[in-house]
Amino acid sequence: MVRSTAYGVTCAVAGQKTPDGYYALNRMLGSLARHGGHIACSGTCLDARGLSKELLLAEASRSTIDELAAWTIEADQVLTF
């Protein structure tokens, strides 16, 4: 499960043109979803950056702090970066 907050929500924007040699995080998230991963983006963070659900990868959902808390409690490990 991936939960994006702050500017991290921009990683889930579809159709990005990443220059050669740079990580394409939106493609990495798409791969994660194809392998059963879940992607959720903070609704508050999306709103603060003027991003709508329509701009995100099809696999990414709009989420809440309550869902983040539930995922954190459920997880065996939590990674932050």
N, CA, C and O of each residue as an XYZ file, in Angstrom:
324
protein
N       0.829     -1.165      0.000
C       0.000      0.000      0.000
C       0.878      1.233      0.000
O       1.871      1.309      0.724
N       0.505      2.182     -0.808
C       1.222      3.449     -0.874
C       0.242      4.556     -0.553
O      -0.842      4.615     -1.133
N       0.608      5.424      0.354
C      -0.235      6.554      0.736
C       0.566      7.803      0.472
O       1.620      8.000      1.077
N       0.088      8.657     -0.425
C       0.804      9.875     -0.787
C       0.222     11.079     -0.061
O      -0.994     11.265     -0.005
N       1.115     11.891      0.493
C       0.717     13.142      1.136
C       1.622     14.262      0.633
O       2.614     14.013     -0.053
N       1.271     15.487      0.980
C       2.014     16.686      0.591
C       2.285     16.656     -0.921
O       1.384     16.352     -1.703
N       3.510     16.968     -1.332
C       3.804     16.963     -2.766
C       3.937     15.551     -3.323
O       4.023     15.374     -4.538
N       3.955     14.548     -2.453
C       3.995     13.156     -2.899
C       2.809     12.787     -3.769
O       2.895     11.864     -4.579
N       1.689     13.511     -3.606
C       0.517     13.198     -4.421
C       0.793     13.413     -5.906
O       0.130     12.809     -6.749
N       1.756     14.259     -6.234
C       2.062     14.493     -7.652
C       2.699     13.273     -8.310
O       2.728     13.184     -9.538
N       3.206     12.338     -7.521
C       3.755     11.098     -8.081
C       2.675     10.280     -8.776
O       2.978      9.502     -9.680
N       1.424     10.444     -8.368
C       0.320      9.664     -8.920
C      -0.378     10.360    -10.087
O      -1.398      9.871    -10.574
N       0.157     11.497    -10.542
C      -0.431     12.177    -11.695
C      -0.103     11.382    -12.959
O       1.055     11.047    -13.210
N      -1.119     11.091    -13.737
C      -0.957     10.305    -14.968
C      -0.348     11.153    -16.082
O      -0.450     12.380    -16.068
N       0.286     10.485    -17.045
C       0.761     11.131    -18.264
C       1.965     12.028    -18.112
O       2.176     12.902    -18.952
N       2.760     11.851    -17.084
C       3.941     12.685    -16.903
C       5.011     12.311    -17.931
O       5.149     11.144    -18.298
N       5.753     13.294    -18.383
C       6.848     13.084    -19.334
C       8.158     13.242    -18.573
O       8.657     14.354    -18.404
N       8.706     12.131    -18.118
C       9.918     12.143    -17.319
C      11.142     12.081    -18.236
O      11.217     11.205    -19.097
N      12.103     12.999    -18.066
C      13.310     12.966    -18.892
C      14.086     11.666    -18.704
O      14.029     11.050    -17.640
N      14.805     11.258    -19.734
C      15.643     10.069    -19.638
C      16.598     10.214    -18.462
O      17.139     11.293    -18.223
N      16.802      9.132    -17.736
C      17.719      9.134    -16.604
C      17.066      9.479    -15.281
O      17.716      9.398    -14.239
N      15.789      9.864    -15.295
C      15.082     10.194    -14.065
C      14.089      9.091    -13.743
O      13.578      8.423    -14.642
N      13.818      8.903    -12.465
C      12.813      7.932    -12.053
C      11.439      8.403    -12.494
O      11.103      9.577    -12.344
N      10.656      7.504    -13.031
C       9.283      7.799    -13.422
C       8.375      7.202    -12.349
O       7.889      6.080    -12.491
N       8.151      7.955    -11.282
C       7.415      7.432    -10.140
C       5.983      7.055    -10.488
O       5.446      6.107     -9.917
N       5.355      7.773    -11.409
C       3.989      7.400    -11.793
C       3.971      6.021    -12.453
O       3.032      5.253    -12.245
N       4.989      5.700    -13.240
C       5.066      4.363    -13.844
C       5.370      3.304    -12.793
O       4.858      2.188    -12.878
N       6.191      3.633    -11.810
C       6.486      2.697    -10.723
C       5.217      2.403     -9.924
O       4.977      1.260     -9.535
N       4.413      3.423     -9.680
C       3.159      3.211     -8.954
C       2.203      2.343     -9.765
O       1.520      1.482     -9.209
N       2.153      2.567    -11.076
C       1.315      1.732    -11.939
C       1.734      0.277    -11.873
O       0.886     -0.615    -11.836
N       3.035      0.029    -11.858
C       3.557     -1.336    -11.747
C       3.178     -1.944    -10.407
O       2.785     -3.108    -10.335
N       3.296     -1.155     -9.349
C       2.898     -1.626     -8.025
C       1.433     -2.058     -8.017
O       1.092     -3.102     -7.461
N       0.576     -1.257     -8.630
C      -0.860     -1.574     -8.676
C      -1.116     -2.855     -9.470
O      -1.964     -3.665     -9.095
N      -0.383     -3.032    -10.564
C      -0.556     -4.245    -11.372
C      -0.149     -5.505    -10.610
O      -0.572     -6.610    -10.949
N       0.672     -5.327     -9.585
C       1.113     -6.457     -8.758
C       0.322     -6.542     -7.452
O       0.761     -7.189     -6.502
N      -0.830     -5.896     -7.404
C      -1.712     -6.017     -6.245
C      -1.591     -4.935     -5.199
O      -2.272     -4.992     -4.175
N      -0.741     -3.947     -5.427
C      -0.594     -2.856     -4.457
C      -1.754     -1.877     -4.529
O      -2.448     -1.785     -5.542
N      -1.950     -1.159     -3.453
C      -3.006     -0.156     -3.375
C      -2.363      1.220     -3.267
O      -1.377      1.391     -2.552
N      -2.920      2.201     -3.976
C      -2.387      3.560     -3.987
C      -3.497      4.498     -3.553
O      -4.595      4.472     -4.109
N      -3.210      5.329     -2.556
C      -4.182      6.294     -2.073
C      -3.496      7.644     -1.900
O      -2.356      7.715     -1.441
N      -4.192      8.703     -2.266
C      -3.648     10.057     -2.172
C      -4.502     10.885     -1.223
O      -5.731     10.833     -1.275
N      -3.856     11.635     -0.372
C      -4.551     12.488      0.580
C      -5.440     13.493     -0.153
O      -4.965     14.264     -0.987
N      -6.718     13.475      0.164
C      -7.653     14.421     -0.443
C      -7.299     15.857     -0.123
O      -7.404     16.729     -0.986
N      -6.879     16.117      1.108
C      -6.485     17.469      1.510
C      -5.279     17.931      0.707
O      -5.232     19.076      0.258
N      -4.303     17.046      0.523
C      -3.089     17.393     -0.230
C      -3.399     17.588     -1.714
O      -2.827     18.464     -2.362
N      -4.308     16.768     -2.250
C      -4.734     16.957     -3.649
C      -5.390     18.324     -3.818
O      -5.068     19.064     -4.748
N      -6.313     18.655     -2.912
C      -7.016     19.937     -2.993
C      -6.055     21.109     -2.900
O      -6.203     22.091     -3.626
N      -5.065     21.017     -2.008
C      -4.101     22.105     -1.816
C      -3.268     22.361     -3.064
O      -2.747     23.461     -3.246
N      -3.138     21.350     -3.927
C      -2.349     21.472     -5.151
C      -3.212     21.565     -6.404
O      -2.698     21.526     -7.521
N      -4.512     21.688     -6.218
C      -5.429     21.840     -7.351
C      -5.532     20.607     -8.218
O      -5.803     20.712     -9.414
N      -5.319     19.432     -7.633
C      -5.364     18.184     -8.391
C      -6.690     17.472     -8.157
O      -7.156     17.367     -7.022
N      -7.288     16.989     -9.224
C      -8.546     16.243     -9.117
C      -8.280     14.766     -9.385
O      -7.230     14.402     -9.915
N      -9.231     13.925     -9.017
C      -9.135     12.477     -9.237
C      -8.877     12.177    -10.709
O      -8.173     11.219    -11.029
N      -9.437     12.984    -11.605
C      -9.291     12.755    -13.043
C      -7.847     12.894    -13.528
O      -7.497     12.359    -14.580
N      -7.016     13.598    -12.782
C      -5.613     13.770    -13.169
C      -4.713     12.635    -12.682
O      -3.558     12.529    -13.094
N      -5.248     11.790    -11.805
C      -4.440     10.720    -11.217
C      -4.450      9.465    -12.069
O      -5.292      9.295    -12.951
N      -3.496      8.591    -11.787
C      -3.514      7.255    -12.377
C      -4.848      6.604    -12.061
O      -5.427      6.850    -11.003
N      -5.334      5.785    -12.964
C      -6.617      5.116    -12.752
C      -6.589      4.271    -11.477
O      -7.622      4.087    -10.833
N      -5.417      3.760    -11.115
C      -5.282      2.879     -9.954
C      -5.234      3.637     -8.626
O      -5.358      3.026     -7.564
N      -5.058      4.944     -8.671
C      -4.929      5.748     -7.452
C      -6.295      6.249     -7.000
O      -7.118      6.674     -7.810
N      -6.518      6.191     -5.698
C      -7.784      6.678     -5.152
C      -7.546      7.903     -4.277
O      -6.448      8.131     -3.771
N      -8.598      8.672     -4.118
C      -8.594      9.798     -3.185
C      -8.842      9.210     -1.795
O      -9.719      8.361     -1.631
N      -8.086      9.650     -0.805
C      -8.128      9.024      0.506
C      -8.287     10.053      1.623
O      -8.402     11.256      1.384
N      -8.289      9.538      2.842
C      -8.444     10.374      4.038
C      -7.388     10.002      5.073
O      -6.716      8.977      4.958
N      -7.258     10.849      6.077
C      -6.332     10.563      7.166
C      -6.796      9.335      7.945
O      -5.972      8.611      8.503
N      -8.103      9.094      7.988
C      -8.614      7.904      8.667
C      -8.142      6.629      7.977
O      -7.786      5.658      8.646
N      -8.137      6.624      6.642
C      -7.648      5.452      5.918
C      -6.151      5.271      6.161
O      -5.689      4.145      6.347
N      -5.389      6.364      6.161
C      -3.952      6.273      6.445
C      -3.730      5.652      7.822
O      -2.876      4.779      7.978
N      -4.480      6.090      8.805
C      -4.332      5.543     10.157
C      -4.648      4.049     10.173
O      -3.928      3.271     10.799
N      -5.707      3.648      9.497
C      -6.084      2.230      9.452
C      -5.004      1.407      8.770
O      -4.648      0.334      9.257
N      -4.472      1.894      7.643
C      -3.407      1.173      6.943
C      -2.168      1.052      7.825
O      -1.517      0.008      7.847
N      -1.842      2.122      8.553
C      -0.652      2.116      9.408
C      -0.792      1.089     10.527
O       0.155      0.362     10.830
N      -1.964      1.030     11.134
C      -2.208      0.051     12.195
C      -2.149     -1.368     11.648
O      -1.628     -2.268     12.307
N      -2.678     -1.568     10.451
C      -2.747     -2.894      9.830
C      -1.381     -3.392      9.344
O      -1.155     -4.600      9.272
N      -0.481     -2.479      9.016
C       0.788     -2.831      8.368
C       1.771     -3.522      9.313
O       1.842     -3.215     10.503
N       2.531     -4.470      8.742
C       3.644     -5.081      9.466
C       4.839     -4.132      9.509
O       5.586     -4.092     10.486
N       5.002     -3.364      8.419
C       6.099     -2.399      8.320
C       5.550     -1.139      7.670
O       4.633     -1.198      6.851
N       6.124      0.009      8.046
C       5.758      1.286      7.441
C       7.040      1.963      7.007
O       7.965      2.124      7.803
N       7.098      2.364      5.732
C       8.251      3.081      5.187
C       7.832      4.514      4.897
O       6.747      4.753      4.368
N       8.676      5.451      5.238
C       8.419      6.852      4.896
C       9.628      7.397      4.171
O      10.761      6.999      4.440
N       9.381      8.310      3.250
C      10.490      8.950      2.537
C      10.046     10.294      2.037
O      10.826     11.007      1.406
